Amino acid sequence: MSARTDGSRRQPVARHGILKSPHPFTQIVTVLVAVVAVVVLSTGAVGAFAAWNALSSVEAAGVSLGDDEGQLPPTLGEIEGGVNLLIVGTDSCDGDNAALSGACQAGDTAGERNDVTMLLHISDDPRRVTVVSFPRDMIVPIPACTGEDGTQYSSMSAQMLNVSYMYGGLSCSVLTIEKLTGIDIQFAAATRWTGVINMSDAVGGVDVCVSDDIRDPHTGLSLTKGTHTLQGVEALQFLRMRHGIGDQSDLARISNQQQFMSSMVRKLQSDGVLANPATLFNLATTAVKQVNEGQIVLSQSLANPQRMVQIAMAVKDVAYEDIVFVQYPTTYTDGGLRVQPVLSDAAVLFQALANNEPLELTGSTSDGYGTEVVGEATKPEPATTATPAPTESATPDAGTTEAPAPTESTQPSQAAVALPPSVTGQKADQVTCTVKQR
């Protein structure tokens, strides 16, 4: 066991209360839903600067990752190059979050861990999106980190991933994933449970499917066979649920979360959300409120409104088949209580991402038998938007151009990289259902 540099001993951490299993894609939603909203609002100069002004308050509270850029007025161009964004969901017992956790209510309030950790990778031209989920119980090295209070923590050779946030906050989780993957992470965000609830309410719910009647006595969620639109507390319960599905492991829960994420992507790209300015404005203002209330934490680089707009511009038109959700490959250890990373299989994934190659999933949708494919989704055609009438103060034809007609891709086709079967997951064009406990 390693010791803190101040001489005190670090105690091993393994708080796994029966309700300690947060919320995945809403971590992306809390940031990128607001990003997409800003993009839509930014279709005119007035909307762009109004959105920039509304979001600028979040930058001052941003967490430094060591190479952050200053705030600039927004532009409509997408970000240059690729993007790596770490999204963390924490198990805070602070404020209203305590009522959502049995462990908090039982008095286990020490520390705040990253129970959900995901890396959002957006490739350069051609654009592809890959979301890698990292199991919270995976044993990894934790690098030396500086806590938010300035405490220096020495490195640890083998600890569960979910202690990284407790020892050094968001920046320590970033350093841990960088060390594990070799990926340079430029942006990061963390959210608590109440942030998830408020954002799922703002988006109007997400459709999920269960293959049979399911009841999880630990989260309190019961669903009948079929499709359900979940929001608020029910959405959080679904994202935390593992008892009653698959092999009841954290790996089954990850695939459950990936089903939610995939459905969320399809909703965000559908006319029901992106074509509704009122909904988008609600999402943006809700996200800003969550940041200001401390339920969402952003890196300084991501808290820059211009960067948020540019990131959204890079992902808003990516094809379903090029949006992939995968789990970092692992194998069980300690009698099934923990998992170890399979570095050789992970290297295939991250080399493909580095080369910007399309991915082919050869394994199942779930390493924990949590989901199954039941159909295929087709991306809707872009909605036709009427050109706004010029105002009296506007110069005729100034700054207005017709959108170019869609053209065939000029990118040469690439052979997909077949990922090892241990890299489980699904694409956004796959419709999956949660499977009842085996």
C-alpha positions in Angstrom: 0.0 0.0 0.0 1.4 3.4 -0.9 1.5 6.3 1.4 0.7 10.0 1.0 3.6 12.3 0.9 2.5 13.9 4.1 3.3 10.6 5.9 -0.3 9.4 6.5 -1.4 5.9 5.2 -3.8 5.6 2.4 -6.7 3.3 3.1 -7.9 0.9 0.4 -11.3 2.0 -1.0 -14.0 -0.4 -2.2 -17.3 1.3 -1.4 -19.8 -0.6 -3.5 -23.2 0.0 -1.9 -26.1 -1.7 -3.6 -27.2 1.6 -5.2 -23.8 2.8 -6.2 -23.9 2.6 -10.0 -24.4 5.9 -11.7 -25.3 7.3 -15.0 -23.4 7.1 -18.3 -24.5 8.8 -21.5 -26.0 11.7 -19.6 -22.4 12.6 -18.8 -22.0 13.1 -22.6 -25.4 14.7 -22.7 -24.7 17.1 -19.9 -21.9 18.5 -22.1 -22.6 17.7 -25.7 -26.4 18.2 -25.5 -25.7 21.8 -24.5 -23.0 21.9 -27.2 -25.5 20.9 -29.9 -28.0 23.4 -28.5 -25.4 26.1 -28.9 -24.7 25.0 -32.4 -28.4 25.3 -33.4 -28.7 28.7 -31.6 -25.6 29.8 -33.4 -27.2 29.8 -36.9 -27.4 33.5 -36.7 -24.9 36.1 -35.4 -27.3 37.3 -32.6 -28.0 33.7 -31.5 -24.3 32.9 -31.5 -23.2 35.7 -29.3 -26.3 35.3 -27.0 -25.4 31.7 -26.5 -21.7 32.6 -26.0 -22.7 35.2 -23.3 -25.0 32.7 -21.6 -22.4 30.0 -21.4 -19.4 32.1 -20.6 -20.1 32.0 -16.9 -19.0 28.3 -16.8 -15.5 29.0 -17.8 -14.3 30.5 -14.5 -15.1 27.3 -12.6 -13.3 25.0 -15.1 -10.7 22.5 -14.0 -7.2 22.9 -15.5 -5.7 19.9 -17.3 -2.4 21.8 -17.8 -2.8 23.0 -21.4 -6.0 25.0 -21.5 -6.9 27.8 -24.0 -8.6 31.1 -23.2 -12.1 32.1 -24.1 -12.8 33.4 -27.6 -16.0 34.5 -29.3 -17.7 31.6 -31.1 -17.3 30.7 -34.7 -19.4 28.3 -36.8 -16.5 26.1 -38.0 -16.0 22.7 -36.6 -12.9 22.0 -34.4 -9.8 21.1 -36.3 -8.3 17.7 -35.9 -9.5 15.0 -33.5 -11.0 15.3 -30.0 -10.6 13.2 -26.9 -13.0 14.0 -24.1 -13.2 12.1 -20.8 -16.6 11.9 -19.2 -16.9 10.9 -15.5 -19.9 10.1 -13.4 -19.3 10.3 -9.6 -21.0 8.9 -6.5 -21.2 12.1 -4.5 -23.3 12.1 -1.3 -23.4 15.9 -1.4 -26.8 17.6 -1.0 -29.7 16.0 -2.9 -27.5 13.3 -4.3 -27.5 11.5 -0.9 -31.2 10.6 -1.2 -30.4 8.7 -4.5 -27.9 6.3 -2.8 -28.5 3.6 -0.3 -24.8 3.7 0.6 -25.0 7.4 1.4 -28.1 6.9 3.5 -26.3 4.1 5.4 -23.6 6.6 6.3 -20.9 5.7 3.8 -20.2 9.2 2.7 -16.4 9.3 2.6 -14.9 10.3 -0.7 -16.3 10.8 -4.2 -15.4 8.2 -6.8 -15.8 8.0 -10.6 -18.1 5.0 -10.9 -18.6 5.7 -14.6 -15.6 6.6 -16.8 -15.9 7.0 -20.6 -13.6 8.3 -23.3 -15.3 10.1 -26.2 -13.0 10.0 -29.2 -13.9 12.1 -32.3 -11.6 11.4 -35.2 -10.3 13.8 -37.8 -11.6 13.7 -41.4 -13.5 11.5 -42.0 -15.3 12.0 -38.8 -16.1 9.0 -36.6 -17.2 8.8 -33.0 -16.1 6.1 -30.6 -17.1 6.0 -26.9 -15.0 3.7 -24.7 -16.4 2.6 -21.3 -13.9 1.7 -18.6 -15.2 -0.7 -15.8 -15.0 0.9 -12.4 -13.6 -2.2 -10.8 -10.7 -2.5 -13.3 -7.3 -2.7 -11.6 -5.0 -0.1 -13.0 -2.0 2.0 -12.1 -2.9 5.4 -10.6 -0.2 8.1 -11.3 0.9 10.6 -8.8 -1.8 13.3 -8.5 -2.5 16.6 -6.8 -5.8 16.8 -5.0 -8.2 19.7 -5.3 -7.0 20.9 -1.9 -3.4 20.8 -3.0 -2.6 17.4 -1.3 0.1 15.5 -3.2 -0.7 11.8 -3.6 2.0 9.3 -4.6 1.5 6.8 -7.4 -0.1 3.4 -6.9 0.6 0.4 -9.0 -2.7 -1.4 -8.7 -5.9 0.1 -7.6 -9.5 0.2 -8.8 -10.1 2.8 -11.4 -12.8 4.4 -9.5 -10.5 5.8 -6.7 -8.7 8.1 -9.1 -11.4 10.9 -8.8 -11.3 10.7 -5.0 -7.5 11.2 -4.8 -7.1 13.9 -7.3 -10.4 14.9 -8.8 -11.1 15.2 -12.6 -7.5 15.8 -13.5 -6.4 12.6 -11.8 -8.9 10.6 -13.7 -7.6 12.1 -16.9 -4.0 11.2 -16.0 -5.1 7.7 -15.1 -6.8 7.0 -18.4 -4.0 8.7 -20.4 -1.5 6.4 -18.7 -3.6 3.3 -19.4 -4.4 4.1 -23.1 -1.6 6.4 -24.3 -4.3 8.8 -25.5 -3.8 12.6 -25.0 -7.0 13.9 -23.5 -7.8 17.6 -24.2 -11.2 17.9 -22.6 -13.0 16.5 -19.5 -16.3 16.7 -17.6 -17.8 15.1 -14.5 -21.4 15.0 -13.3 -23.3 13.9 -10.3 -26.6 12.1 -10.1 -28.8 15.1 -9.8 -27.2 16.5 -13.0 -28.2 13.3 -14.8 -31.8 13.6 -13.6 -32.2 17.3 -14.6 -30.6 16.7 -18.1 -32.8 13.7 -18.9 -35.8 15.7 -17.9 -34.7 18.5 -20.2 -34.3 16.2 -23.2 -37.7 14.8 -22.7 -36.7 11.2 -22.0 -35.0 8.4 -23.8 -36.5 5.2 -25.3 -35.1 2.0 -23.9 -36.1 -1.6 -24.5 -36.3 -4.7 -22.2 -36.7 -8.2 -23.6 -38.7 -9.4 -20.6 -40.3 -8.1 -17.4 -37.4 -6.8 -15.2 -37.3 -5.7 -11.6 -34.2 -4.5 -9.7 -34.9 -4.4 -6.0 -31.8 -2.4 -5.4 -32.6 0.6 -7.5 -36.4 0.1 -7.2 -36.9 0.1 -11.0 -39.5 -2.3 -12.5 -40.1 -2.4 -16.3 -42.5 -4.6 -18.3 -41.4 -6.2 -21.5 -41.2 -3.8 -24.4 -40.1 -0.2 -25.0 -40.3 2.6 -22.4 -39.5 6.3 -22.5 -37.5 7.1 -19.3 -36.5 10.4 -17.8 -35.7 11.8 -14.4 -35.2 9.3 -11.6 -36.3 6.4 -13.7 -33.6 7.2 -16.3 -31.0 7.3 -13.5 -32.3 3.9 -12.1 -32.0 2.3 -15.5 -28.5 3.5 -16.0 -27.5 2.3 -12.5 -29.3 -1.1 -12.8 -27.3 -4.3 -12.8 -29.3 -6.6 -10.6 -31.9 -8.5 -12.6 -30.1 -8.2 -15.9 -27.5 -10.3 -17.7 -24.9 -11.7 -15.2 -25.7 -8.9 -12.7 -22.2 -7.5 -13.1 -20.9 -4.0 -13.8 -20.1 -5.3 -17.3 -23.8 -6.0 -17.9 -24.6 -2.5 -16.7 -22.1 -1.0 -19.2 -24.0 -2.6 -22.1 -27.3 -1.4 -20.6 -25.8 2.1 -20.5 -24.6 1.7 -24.2 -28.2 0.9 -25.2 -29.3 4.1 -23.5 -26.4 6.1 -25.2 -27.2 4.7 -28.6 -30.9 5.6 -28.3 -30.0 9.0 -27.0 -27.8 9.6 -30.1 -30.6 8.7 -32.4 -33.0 11.0 -30.5 -30.5 13.9 -30.6 -30.1 13.5 -34.3 -33.8 13.2 -35.0 -36.2 16.0 -35.8 -37.8 15.6 -32.4 -34.8 17.3 -30.7 -32.5 19.1 -33.1 -35.3 20.7 -35.0 -36.9 22.1 -31.8 -35.2 25.3 -30.7 -37.2 25.5 -27.5 -36.0 22.1 -26.4 -32.4 22.9 -27.4 -32.5 26.2 -25.5 -33.8 24.3 -22.4 -31.0 21.8 -22.7 -28.4 24.5 -22.9 -29.7 26.5 -20.0 -30.2 23.4 -17.9 -26.6 22.4 -18.4 -25.3 25.8 -17.5 -27.4 25.8 -14.3 -26.0 22.4 -13.4 -22.4 23.7 -13.8 -23.2 26.8 -11.7 -24.7 24.6 -9.0 -21.7 22.3 -8.9 -23.4 19.2 -10.2 -21.3 19.3 -13.4 -17.6 20.0 -13.5 -15.8 21.0 -16.7 -12.2 21.3 -17.7 -11.2 24.8 -18.5 -10.7 23.7 -22.1 -14.3 22.4 -22.4 -15.8 25.4 -20.5 -14.9 27.6 -23.4 -18.1 28.2 -25.4 -16.2 28.4 -28.7 -14.8 25.0 -28.2 -18.2 23.6 -27.3 -19.6 24.9 -30.6 -16.7 23.5 -32.6 -17.0 20.1 -31.0 -20.7 19.9 -31.7 -20.1 20.9 -35.3 -17.7 18.0 -35.7 -20.2 15.3 -34.5 -23.7 16.5 -35.4 -23.7 14.7 -38.9 -21.8 11.5 -38.2 -23.5 8.5 -39.6 -25.0 6.0 -37.2 -22.7 3.2 -38.4 -19.7 5.4 -37.5 -20.8 6.0 -33.9 -19.5 3.0 -31.9 -19.8 2.2 -28.2 -17.3 -0.3 -26.8 -16.1 -1.6 -23.5 -12.4 -1.6 -22.7 -11.4 -5.3 -22.8 -11.0 -7.0 -19.4 -10.8 -10.4 -17.8 -12.1 -11.4 -14.4 -9.7 -11.7 -11.4 -10.0 -12.1 -7.6 -12.7 -14.7 -8.0 -14.8 -12.4 -10.2 -14.8 -9.5 -7.8 -12.4 -7.4 -10.0 -11.3 -7.2 -13.6 -7.9 -6.8 -15.2 -7.3 -4.9 -18.4 -6.4 -7.0 -21.5 -3.7 -4.7 -22.8 -3.0 -6.6 -26.1 -6.6 -6.5 -27.2 -7.0 -2.8 -26.1 -3.9 -2.0 -28.3 -5.8 -3.1 -31.4 -8.6 -0.7 -30.6 -6.5 2.3 -29.8 -4.2 1.7 -32.8 -7.3 1.7 -35.1 -8.4 5.0 -33.5 -5.0 6.5 -34.0 -5.1 5.5 -37.6 -8.7 6.7 -38.0 -9.8 3.4 -39.3 -13.5 2.2 -39.3 -14.2 -0.5 -36.6 -15.8 -3.9 -37.0 -17.3 -5.4 -33.9 -16.7 -9.2 -33.8 -17.9 -9.9 -30.3 -21.3 -9.7 -28.6 -22.9 -6.4 -27.5 -22.2 -7.2 -23.8 -19.3 -8.8 -21.9 -21.9 -9.3 -19.1 -24.7 -10.7 -21.3 -26.7 -7.6 -20.6 -28.2 -6.8 -24.1 -29.1 -8.3 -27.4 -29.6 -6.9 -30.9 -33.2 -6.8 -32.0 -33.2 -4.5 -35.0 -31.5 -1.8 -37.1 -32.0 1.9 -37.0 -31.9 4.2 -40.1 -30.8 7.8 -39.7 -33.6 10.2 -40.8 -33.2 12.5 -43.7 -32.1 16.0 -42.8 -35.1 18.3 -42.2 -35.7 21.1 -44.8 -35.4 24.4 -43.1 -36.9 27.6 -44.5 -34.6 30.5 -45.0 -35.4 33.3 -42.5 -36.9 36.5 -44.0 -34.5 39.4 -43.8 -35.1 42.0 -41.2 -35.4 45.7 -41.9 -31.9 46.4 -40.5 -30.3 43.6 -42.6 -28.5 44.3 -45.8 -30.3 42.3 -48.6 -28.5 39.0 -49.3 -25.7 39.9 -46.9 -24.2 36.9 -45.2 -27.0 34.6 -46.5 -26.1 31.6 -48.6 -28.0 28.5 -49.6 -26.8 25.3 -48.0 -24.9 23.2 -50.5 -26.6 20.1 -51.8 -25.3 16.8 -50.3 -22.5 15.3 -52.3 -21.1 11.8 -52.5 -18.2 11.3 -50.2 -14.8 11.7 -51.8 -13.0 9.7 -49.1 -11.6 6.4 -50.3 -13.3 3.4 -48.6 -11.2 1.9 -45.8 -11.2 -1.7 -44.7 -12.6 -2.0 -41.2 -10.4 -3.2 -38.4 -11.8 -6.3 -36.8 -11.7 -5.8 -33.1 -11.0 -8.8 -30.8 -14.2 -10.4 -29.5 -13.2 -9.2 -26.0 -14.0 -5.6 -27.1 -17.7 -5.8 -26.8 -20.2 -3.1 -27.7 -22.6 -1.8 -30.3 -23.1 0.8 -33.0 -25.7 3.5 -33.0 -27.5 1.8 -36.0 -28.1 -1.3 -33.8 -31.2 -1.4 -31.8 -30.7 -3.4 -28.6 -32.8 -4.6 -25.7 -31.7 -5.3 -22.1 -31.7 -9.0 -21.3 -33.2 -10.4 -18.1 -30.9 -12.1 -15.6 -29.5 -15.4 -16.9 
